Amino acid sequence: MTSLKELALLFLKLGTIGFGGPAAHIALMRDEVVQKRKWLTEDEFLDYLGAANLIPGPNSTELAIHIGHKQRGIPGLLVAGSCFILPAMLIVWIIAWGYQKYGSLPEVAGILAGIKPVIIAIVLQAIWGLTKTSVKNIPLGVIGAIALLLSALGVDEILVLGIAGVLGILSVQIRGRSALVLIPTLILSYALRAAAATGAESDSAASPHRVFWSFVKIGSVLYGSGYVLLAFIRAEFVEKLHWLTEAQLLDAISVGQFTPGPVFTTATFIGYIMAGSAGAILATIGIFLPAFIFVALSAPLIPRLRKSKSAGGFLDGVNVASLALMVLVTWQLGRATLIDWKSFLISAVACVLLIRYKLNSVWLILAGGALGALALGI
């Protein structure tokens, strides 16, 4: 049996080296828990990934929480999720302190320029491996292509997943009600949002208490990427409450880009700016708390869903749609990252080392950062 110490050490490591956003986190988790440790099969990993996409909150963090729950139940859920979040929270907290004291962010562009092409290679390796498992037949391949097209056209992510799930049911030609599993989650999501809104309205100042409830409200209903999170933050703290300036929001975006771990730890930075250390802690707890609740409630249902043919078809459809979303994000990241021959070369060499020689991705990330630092003259 996996020990809590093993879970803690693994997710502390992943939270420390997890540059590149959710797609990279998912790739790193697959490498560790499917390929190296054999804690999950490819099918189980895909089921948990699909389930994480179906509930509000940060997908890669919810995947970490699912893995912890699978290995050690509720204690594992708490340890895996907390340890994945903690390194990024501490790093962002320190950056926020320096930002408040000195009024600027550290120069890390060169380091990122070396790390990002490596991240693209890691994600491509994961996509290749997951494709072989998730696209089990031609109908699922067609569903994945439809999901990719809908996502590229700007259709809402949760709607894309729902459509793919229904198509998955139709592909096995059995009428099923697996989508009804979403209803309790959605009801709880909006109940949490309503409770958070009530708590937030009780205090008009930028207090830690108000910051906490505002982030609980956001975390309870947020689907999508870190950019969606930033849209919610702008609406809540810049436009509605006027606790944050546009310039501070842009700096928060920068912090989310160059720090490892969950992008949602942007909340730590914003909480500190608005309400000091207490605000940083409570903002972080608030944004992630709904994810722990949703995973704890939904995780026991996933093995039961897989045993049902219709529900299994639903999950298969969601899984290929999740992969399609990952492909689209990787394409967008690649366009922004692979901008010259140097970045292409770093990414190509990393791909060869990962796929042909199975080199540990941690060393590649460190090497990429070192190359970037040398280029910057650090």
Order of alpha helices (4+ residues) and beta strands (2+ residues): alpha-alpha-alpha-alpha-alpha-alpha-alpha-alpha-alpha-alpha-alpha-alpha-alpha-alpha-alpha-alpha
